[in-house]
Amino acid sequence: MAISDAVIGNLTTIYVAVIAGIKAYGLVCGQSFSASFVLILSTAVIGTILVATLTWDVSRKAAYAISRDHVSEICTGGICWHGVAVRSPTSQVRFRLPQQIPHGSL
């Protein structure tokens, strides 16, 4: 699961936590923030978190695509599987032709 997926899945919880953090900071500092200020600041923080997680996920996928460490090639029985893991179910697929039934046995 990508980090951005986890953030989006818990967006409401994170949003409420950011608002609570802003309110707690205001109480500690002895200031009272207006509702519009809290709304704008919390939205900006959530937007920054979303952009950061999306950037992180895209950069990880780009690094994975550029690196050649993940490429594997398996050749079995004249069939080569490019980029398939050794124990992948795809590499274990077997094709069998049905047995022919003689005409008189039906």
CNS distance restraints for C-alpha pairs under 8 A (distance, minus, plus):
assign (resid   1 and name CA) (resid   5 and name CA) 6.63 0.50 0.50
assign (resid   1 and name CA) (resid   6 and name CA) 7.28 0.50 0.50
assign (resid   2 and name CA) (resid   6 and name CA) 6.67 0.50 0.50
assign (resid   2 and name CA) (resid  57 and name CA) 6.44 0.50 0.50
assign (resid   3 and name CA) (resid   7 and name CA) 6.31 0.50 0.50
assign (resid   3 and name CA) (resid  53 and name CA) 6.15 0.50 0.50
assign (resid   3 and name CA) (resid  54 and name CA) 7.79 0.50 0.50
assign (resid   3 and name CA) (resid  57 and name CA) 6.68 0.50 0.50
assign (resid   4 and name CA) (resid   8 and name CA) 6.06 0.50 0.50
assign (resid   4 and name CA) (resid  50 and name CA) 6.79 0.50 0.50
assign (resid   4 and name CA) (resid  53 and name CA) 5.02 0.50 0.50
assign (resid   4 and name CA) (resid  54 and name CA) 5.53 0.50 0.50
assign (resid   4 and name CA) (resid  57 and name CA) 6.90 0.50 0.50
assign (resid   5 and name CA) (resid   9 and name CA) 6.01 0.50 0.50
assign (resid   6 and name CA) (resid  10 and name CA) 6.27 0.50 0.50
assign (resid   7 and name CA) (resid  11 and name CA) 5.75 0.50 0.50
assign (resid   7 and name CA) (resid  14 and name CA) 7.83 0.50 0.50
assign (resid   7 and name CA) (resid  50 and name CA) 7.26 0.50 0.50
assign (resid   7 and name CA) (resid  53 and name CA) 7.76 0.50 0.50
assign (resid   8 and name CA) (resid  50 and name CA) 7.79 0.50 0.50
assign (resid  10 and name CA) (resid  14 and name CA) 6.22 0.50 0.50
assign (resid  11 and name CA) (resid  15 and name CA) 5.98 0.50 0.50
assign (resid  12 and name CA) (resid  16 and name CA) 6.17 0.50 0.50
assign (resid  13 and name CA) (resid  17 and name CA) 6.11 0.50 0.50
assign (resid  14 and name CA) (resid  18 and name CA) 6.12 0.50 0.50
assign (resid  14 and name CA) (resid  46 and name CA) 7.76 0.50 0.50
assign (resid  15 and name CA) (resid  19 and name CA) 6.32 0.50 0.50
assign (resid  15 and name CA) (resid  42 and name CA) 6.89 0.50 0.50
assign (resid  15 and name CA) (resid  43 and name CA) 7.86 0.50 0.50
assign (resid  15 and name CA) (resid  46 and name CA) 6.61 0.50 0.50
assign (resid  16 and name CA) (resid  20 and name CA) 6.10 0.50 0.50
assign (resid  17 and name CA) (resid  21 and name CA) 6.03 0.50 0.50
assign (resid  18 and name CA) (resid  22 and name CA) 6.21 0.50 0.50
assign (resid  18 and name CA) (resid  42 and name CA) 6.01 0.50 0.50
assign (resid  18 and name CA) (resid  45 and name CA) 7.64 0.50 0.50
assign (resid  18 and name CA) (resid  46 and name CA) 7.94 0.50 0.50
assign (resid  19 and name CA) (resid  23 and name CA) 6.21 0.50 0.50
assign (resid  19 and name CA) (resid  38 and name CA) 6.71 0.50 0.50
assign (resid  19 and name CA) (resid  39 and name CA) 7.83 0.50 0.50
assign (resid  19 and name CA) (resid  42 and name CA) 5.97 0.50 0.50
assign (resid  20 and name CA) (resid  24 and name CA) 5.99 0.50 0.50
assign (resid  21 and name CA) (resid  25 and name CA) 6.04 0.50 0.50
assign (resid  22 and name CA) (resid  26 and name CA) 6.22 0.50 0.50
assign (resid  22 and name CA) (resid  38 and name CA) 6.95 0.50 0.50
assign (resid  22 and name CA) (resid  42 and name CA) 7.82 0.50 0.50
assign (resid  23 and name CA) (resid  27 and name CA) 6.31 0.50 0.50
assign (resid  23 and name CA) (resid  33 and name CA) 7.51 0.50 0.50
assign (resid  23 and name CA) (resid  38 and name CA) 7.92 0.50 0.50
assign (resid  24 and name CA) (resid  28 and name CA) 6.20 0.50 0.50
assign (resid  25 and name CA) (resid  29 and name CA) 6.13 0.50 0.50
assign (resid  26 and name CA) (resid  30 and name CA) 5.82 0.50 0.50
assign (resid  26 and name CA) (resid  31 and name CA) 4.83 0.50 0.50
assign (resid  26 and name CA) (resid  32 and name CA) 5.80 0.50 0.50
assign (resid  26 and name CA) (resid  33 and name CA) 6.62 0.50 0.50
assign (resid  27 and name CA) (resid  31 and name CA) 6.16 0.50 0.50
assign (resid  27 and name CA) (resid  32 and name CA) 7.21 0.50 0.50
assign (resid  33 and name CA) (resid  37 and name CA) 6.35 0.50 0.50
assign (resid  33 and name CA) (resid  38 and name CA) 6.56 0.50 0.50
assign (resid  34 and name CA) (resid  38 and name CA) 6.36 0.50 0.50
assign (resid  35 and name CA) (resid  39 and name CA) 6.11 0.50 0.50
assign (resid  36 and name CA) (resid  40 and name CA) 6.09 0.50 0.50
assign (resid  37 and name CA) (resid  41 and name CA) 5.98 0.50 0.50
assign (resid  38 and name CA) (resid  42 and name CA) 5.86 0.50 0.50
assign (resid  39 and name CA) (resid  43 and name CA) 6.04 0.50 0.50
assign (resid  40 and name CA) (resid  44 and name CA) 6.16 0.50 0.50
assign (resid  41 and name CA) (resid  45 and name CA) 6.17 0.50 0.50
assign (resid  42 and name CA) (resid  46 and name CA) 6.13 0.50 0.50
assign (resid  43 and name CA) (resid  47 and name CA) 6.05 0.50 0.50
assign (resid  44 and name CA) (resid  48 and name CA) 6.13 0.50 0.50
assign (resid  45 and name CA) (resid  49 and name CA) 6.19 0.50 0.50
assign (resid  46 and name CA) (resid  50 and name CA) 6.16 0.50 0.50
assign (resid  47 and name CA) (resid  51 and name CA) 6.15 0.50 0.50
assign (resid  48 and name CA) (resid  52 and name CA) 6.01 0.50 0.50
assign (resid  49 and name CA) (resid  53 and name CA) 6.15 0.50 0.50
assign (resid  50 and name CA) (resid  54 and name CA) 6.08 0.50 0.50
assign (resid  51 and name CA) (resid  55 and name CA) 5.99 0.50 0.50
assign (resid  52 and name CA) (resid  56 and name CA) 6.11 0.50 0.50
assign (resid  53 and name CA) (resid  57 and name CA) 6.17 0.50 0.50
assign (resid  54 and name CA) (resid  58 and name CA) 6.11 0.50 0.50
assign (resid  55 and name CA) (resid  59 and name CA) 6.02 0.50 0.50
assign (resid  56 and name CA) (resid  60 and name CA) 6.18 0.50 0.50
assign (resid  57 and name CA) (resid  61 and name CA) 6.23 0.50 0.50
assign (resid  58 and name CA) (resid  62 and name CA) 6.05 0.50 0.50
assign (resid  59 and name CA) (resid  63 and name CA) 6.05 0.50 0.50
assign (resid  60 and name CA) (resid  64 and name CA) 6.12 0.50 0.50
assign (resid  61 and name CA) (resid  65 and name CA) 6.10 0.50 0.50
assign (resid  62 and name CA) (resid  66 and name CA) 6.14 0.50 0.50
assign (resid  63 and name CA) (resid  67 and name CA) 6.10 0.50 0.50
assign (resid  64 and name CA) (resid  68 and name CA) 7.96 0.50 0.50
assign (resid  64 and name CA) (resid  70 and name CA) 7.58 0.50 0.50
assign (resid  70 and name CA) (resid  83 and name CA) 7.24 0.50 0.50
assign (resid  71 and name CA) (resid  82 and name CA) 7.28 0.50 0.50
assign (resid  71 and name CA) (resid  83 and name CA) 4.80 0.50 0.50
assign (resid  71 and name CA) (resid  84 and name CA) 7.73 0.50 0.50
assign (resid  72 and name CA) (resid  82 and name CA) 6.10 0.50 0.50
assign (resid  72 and name CA) (resid  83 and name CA) 4.67 0.50 0.50
assign (resid  72 and name CA) (resid  84 and name CA) 6.21 0.50 0.50
assign (resid  72 and name CA) (resid  85 and name CA) 6.72 0.50 0.50
assign (resid  73 and name CA) (resid  80 and name CA) 6.59 0.50 0.50
assign (resid  73 and name CA) (resid  81 and name CA) 5.55 0.50 0.50
assign (resid  73 and name CA) (resid  82 and name CA) 4.57 0.50 0.50
assign (resid  73 and name CA) (resid  83 and name CA) 5.74 0.50 0.50
assign (resid  73 and name CA) (resid  84 and name CA) 6.72 0.50 0.50
assign (resid  74 and name CA) (resid  80 and name CA) 5.39 0.50 0.50
assign (resid  74 and name CA) (resid  81 and name CA) 5.08 0.50 0.50
assign (resid  74 and name CA) (resid  82 and name CA) 6.63 0.50 0.50
assign (resid  74 and name CA) (resid  84 and name CA) 7.28 0.50 0.50
assign (resid  74 and name CA) (resid  86 and name CA) 7.15 0.50 0.50
assign (resid  75 and name CA) (resid  79 and name CA) 5.41 0.50 0.50
assign (resid  75 and name CA) (resid  80 and name CA) 4.01 0.50 0.50
assign (resid  75 and name CA) (resid  81 and name CA) 6.20 0.50 0.50
assign (resid  76 and name CA) (resid  80 and name CA) 6.42 0.50 0.50
assign (resid  81 and name CA) (resid  91 and name CA) 6.91 0.50 0.50
assign (resid  84 and name CA) (resid  88 and name CA) 6.52 0.50 0.50
assign (resid  84 and name CA) (resid  90 and name CA) 7.52 0.50 0.50
assign (resid  84 and name CA) (resid  91 and name CA) 6.92 0.50 0.50
assign (resid  85 and name CA) (resid  91 and name CA) 7.72 0.50 0.50
assign (resid  86 and name CA) (resid  91 and name CA) 7.12 0.50 0.50
assign (resid  87 and name CA) (resid  91 and name CA) 7.13 0.50 0.50
assign (resid  87 and name CA) (resid  92 and name CA) 7.80 0.50 0.50
assign (resid  88 and name CA) (resid  92 and name CA) 6.95 0.50 0.50
assign (resid  89 and name CA) (resid  93 and name CA) 6.78 0.50 0.50
assign (resid 101 and name CA) (resid 105 and name CA) 7.13 0.50 0.50
assign (resid 101 and name CA) (resid 106 and name CA) 7.99 0.50 0.50
assign (resid 102 and name CA) (resid 106 and name CA) 7.79 0.50 0.50
